[in-house]
Amino acid sequence: MAGFVPNEGEALIADVVVKRDLTDRIADLELGLFTNVAPAETITHAALTEPTGTGYARITLTDASWTGAADARAYAQQTFTGGAGGWTGSVQGYFICTKGATKRLLFIEVDPNGPYTINENDTYKVTPNVTVA
């Protein structure tokens, strides 16, 4: 991932590793798309703006399906497909967040080739990769 870990994600990682506090880190993660322009390190899950329209939904990333070793993890490519009428908002990139009652933003990446307008039957593909270095 060429993106970054926002402050909210850093705090969650510290809580999980140092305090073993899993309150906001239940099983699995979610992959979503965002329309915010130039998100900063201070962006939070609550401040994300996602596209709306037929066919858009977050994708569950099952914990056991991540692969890799050392400081890098990868997940199989995931595809979002625009439904009837397309989506509102231009896709700027993708994010990974927790699925708990209080969602936390872990990782976010701006697509350097974006933004993208998603019309009916258009696809947007993401191969989630995370390097902790």
C-alpha positions in Angstrom: 0.0 0.0 0.0 1.4 3.3 -1.0 -1.1 5.1 1.2 -0.8 5.8 4.9 -2.1 4.9 8.3 -4.1 7.9 9.6 -3.9 8.9 13.3 -7.1 6.9 14.1 -5.5 3.7 12.7 -2.2 4.3 14.6 -4.2 4.7 17.8 -6.1 1.4 17.1 -2.9 -0.5 16.3 -1.3 0.7 19.5 -4.4 -0.3 21.6 -4.5 -3.8 20.0 -0.8 -4.5 20.3 0.1 -2.7 23.6 -3.1 -3.0 25.6 -4.6 -6.0 23.8 -7.8 -3.9 23.6 -9.9 -5.5 20.8 -13.0 -3.4 21.5 -13.0 -1.8 18.0 -11.2 -4.8 16.2 -13.7 -7.6 15.9 -13.2 -10.3 13.2 -12.5 -9.2 9.6 -12.0 -5.8 8.1 -13.9 -3.8 5.4 -12.7 -2.4 2.1 -14.4 0.7 0.8 -14.0 3.6 -1.6 -13.9 7.3 -0.8 -14.7 10.5 -2.6 -12.9 12.9 -0.2 -10.2 15.0 -2.0 -6.7 14.8 -0.5 -7.4 13.2 2.9 -4.9 14.2 5.6 -3.4 12.1 8.3 -6.1 13.4 10.6 -9.0 11.9 8.6 -11.3 9.6 10.6 -13.8 7.0 9.6 -16.6 9.4 10.5 -15.2 12.0 8.1 -15.1 9.6 5.1 -17.4 10.3 2.2 -18.3 7.2 0.1 -19.9 7.0 -3.3 -23.6 6.3 -3.4 -25.6 4.5 -5.9 -26.8 1.0 -7.0 -24.2 -1.6 -6.6 -21.8 0.2 -4.2 -21.2 -1.7 -1.0 -18.1 -2.3 1.2 -16.4 -5.6 0.8 -15.5 -7.8 3.8 -11.8 -8.7 4.0 -11.7 -12.0 5.9 -8.8 -12.1 8.4 -7.6 -15.5 7.4 -7.4 -14.6 3.7 -4.5 -12.2 4.1 -1.1 -13.6 2.9 2.5 -12.5 3.4 5.3 -12.4 5.9 7.6 -10.0 7.7 6.1 -6.5 7.4 3.9 -7.0 4.3 0.5 -8.4 3.8 -1.6 -8.8 0.7 -5.2 -9.7 -0.2 -6.7 -10.9 -3.4 -7.9 -8.3 -5.9 -11.5 -7.1 -5.2 -13.8 -5.5 -7.7 -16.5 -2.9 -7.2 -19.0 -2.6 -10.1 -21.3 0.4 -10.8 -25.0 -0.5 -11.0 -27.9 1.2 -12.8 -27.4 4.9 -13.0 -23.8 4.8 -11.8 -22.5 6.3 -8.6 -22.4 9.9 -7.2 -19.1 11.3 -6.3 -15.7 10.7 -8.0 -13.7 7.9 -6.5 -10.4 9.2 -5.2 -9.1 5.9 -3.7 -9.8 3.2 -1.2 -9.7 2.6 2.5 -9.6 -0.3 5.0 -11.5 -0.1 8.3 -12.7 -2.2 11.2 -16.2 -3.7 11.2 -17.1 -3.2 14.9 -19.9 -1.0 16.3 -17.4 1.9 16.4 -15.6 1.7 13.0 -12.0 2.8 12.9 -10.1 3.9 9.8 -6.9 1.8 9.5 -5.4 2.5 6.1 -6.2 4.9 3.2 -4.7 5.3 -0.2 -5.3 8.0 -2.8 -5.3 6.5 -6.3 -2.6 8.5 -8.3 -4.5 7.9 -11.5 -7.9 9.1 -10.2 -10.4 10.5 -9.7 -12.8 8.1 -11.4 -16.4 8.5 -12.3 -18.2 5.2 -12.0 -21.0 4.7 -14.5 -23.3 1.7 -14.9 -21.1 -1.5 -15.4 -17.9 0.4 -14.8 -15.5 -1.5 -12.5 -12.9 -0.3 -10.0 -10.4 -2.9 -8.9 -8.4 -2.9 -5.7 -5.6 -5.2 -4.6 -5.2 -4.4 -0.9 -1.6 -4.5 0.2 -0.3 -3.3 3.5 3.3 -2.7 4.5 4.1 -1.8 8.1 7.6 -0.2 8.0 
